[in-house]
């Protein structure tokens, strides 16, 4: 079950971004593990 939670976290970011209205932009950042993922996740987590 733990393994399922790992991919779930990334997918969970997609619906959360929809609330912000930037699902498309945020979804791309989540899919691409790069410098954008850091700053992008900061506001989402907060």
VENDA-V999664 format. One record per residue. N is the residue number from 1. SS is DSSP state (~ for helix, > for strand, _ for the rest). Layout:
n={N/N}
ss={SS/SS}
This chain:
n={1/2/3/4/5/6/7/8/9/10/11/12/13/14/15/16/17/18/19/20/21/22/23/24/25/26/27/28/29/30/31/32/33/34/35/36/37/38/39/40/41/42/43/44/45/46}
ss={_/~/~/~/~/~/~/~/~/~/~/~/~/~/~/~/~/~/~/~/_/_/~/~/~/~/~/~/~/~/~/_/_/_/~/~/~/~/~/~/~/~/~/~/~/_}
